[in-house]
Structure formats: C-alpha cells, structure tokens
Amino acid sequence: MSRSMLTWSMLAVVVFSTLSPVLAYEGSSAGGASLNPCGKVGFSEFAPQQYSEEKNNTEVAPESEFSFLASQETFPDSILVTVGDETVPIAVTPHYAGYHVTGHLPSDVTGTFVRISIAAQGPYQCERGDGWLLKVAATEAVERERAD
C-alpha cells in the first residue's frame, strides 16, 4: 500500500469515527424531546377558571375551593400550593389521569387578585411549577349577595 493511500485511509477512519457519534446523538435527540421525563410532569383542569378581563371577568368568594389535576408522573407528596406567601393545605387523591388536588383560598384573602402557585417534583429530580390568577371578591360584596 502506498504512503498516500495509507494517509487517506487513516484520514477516512478518523473522520468517520468522529462523525458517527455525532450522527447517533443528533438522531436520538430528535425523538428525545418526547421522551423527556420532565415534560410529563404537568398540571391541568384548573378550577375555578383563571381570571381574564376579556374571557372570564368574574370574582370568586373568599375561602373558595380550588382544584386542579397533576399528571401521573408527579410525586403526590411533593405538591406544594401557595397563595401569595402562604402555603395552603391541600388534599391529593388518586385520579385516573394522575392526581386530583383540592384546597381552599386563605380566609384573609379578600378584595384582591391572587395567584395560586403550584410546585411539584417528578422522576429524575424534575421540578415543575404552574399556577393561575383569580379575582377574589371583597367580604362586603359577598355578604350583600347572600342577603339578596
């Protein structure tokens, strides 16, 4: 074998040995997004519906119940719900689609906007957060409605 043929052969081996792992990595990453375990931890079906000036311009009563679903991949013991700076007690029950989480707004939250914030963990130390905005009626407005 000539010297130039040997040089080209070695160069080809080096190039293909370097390129193969790159191609294998690129091929697996295209489908890897759907296999991301952190992407499977999520929340849905928030109730009451999020406040929106255009679509849902309504108020909820103080101490109203709220609920949402957490996906099956969520660790139920890791679910933490806060309203403002206050951690809210919740009940977590198994549901066919994951976990049904319920709680009540704190009694001191009246006449303001609040965000119900959710934090939870899943497999592989995934941490996810979500939440939604509610408009809470003033205590006087609720009492007036009850009197009517």
N, C-alpha and C positions, 0 to 999 in steps of 0.2 A: 504494500500500500504506500502510495506516495505521501510526502510530507503535507502537501496542500489538501489532499483528500482526508488525511487524518485530522488536520486542523478544522476543516469544515464539519467533519463528523462530530468532533468534540464540541464545536460551537452549537451544532444542532441539538446534541444531548443536553447541553446547559440551558439553551433557550426553552426546549420542551419540558425539561424538569422544573423550570421556574414557572412556566406558563400553566402547567397542569393544575397545581393547587389553586392558582388564581381563578381559573375557569371553574373548577369544582366549587370554590367559595361563591363565586358570582351566581352559579346555577342554584345553589342551595339558598342563597339569600333572597332570591325572587319569591320563593314559596315560604320562606322563613317568617314573613310578616304575619301570615295566617296561623303559624304555629307558635307565635309569641304568647307565652302563658300569661304575661301581664295584660295583654289585650283582652283576655277572657274575664277578668275581674271588672265588674261594672254594676251600674245601678240604673233602674228604670221605673216606670209607672209611679211617678211622684204624685202624691195627693196630700192636700188639695193642690190644684193646678197652679203652676207658677204665675205670679202676678205679671201682667203685661198691660200697659196703658191702652194698647190697641186691641188686644185679643181677650184679655181676662182682667178687666178693671174692677175687681171685686175685693172685698175685705173679708178676712176670717175673724171669728170671735177669739177673744183671749182664751188661752188654755185649750185651743182646738187640737184635735188629734191630727197627726200627720202619719203618712206611711209611704213606703217605697219597697221595691224588690231589689235584692242583692243577688248576683249571679251565683251559681253553684260553686264556682271556683273561689269565692270569697270565704275566708275563715270567719265563721259567725262570731266567735269570741273576740275578734279584733275590731268589729264595727264600733265606731265612736261617732256620736252625733252631738254637735254643739249648735247652740243658738246664741249668736253674739259670742261672748266669752264664757258662757255657761254650758257645761256638759249636761246633756239631757238624758234621763233614764229611758231606756228603750226595752222593748220585748222583741225577741227574734224567734220566729217559728219556722220550721221547715216548710217549704212550698215546692210544688213540682218543678218550678223553674229556678229554684235556689232557696232564698230565704225571704220571708215577709217580715219587714221591720216596722214597728209602730211605736209612737211616743206622743207626748203632748207638749205644746208650747209652754214655756215657763209662765207662771201667773203674773209676774211683774212686767211682761212684755205687752204693752197696750199702746194704741195710737201711734204706731211707727211701722217702718219696714224692717223686716228681719230676714236674715239668710239662714236657712237650715243647712249646715255644712256636714258632710259625711266624709269619714276617713276609714279605710279598711285595708287589710292585707290579704294577700293570696299566696299561692305557691311561689317558690324561688325568691322569697322576700320582696315580692311585688307590693308596692303601696299605691293605692288609688284614692282619689278624692273626687267629690262632686257636691252638688247641692242645688238649692233653688230659693227664689225670693218670694216672700209673702208680705202682704199688707195686712197688719193686724188692726182691727177696729179699736177705737177708744172705749174704755169701760162704760162711759156715759151713753154712747151710741148704742151699745149692746143692751143696756138696761132700758133705754127708750123703746127699742124694738120689742123687747119682752113685754113691756107694759101695754103696747098696742094690740 
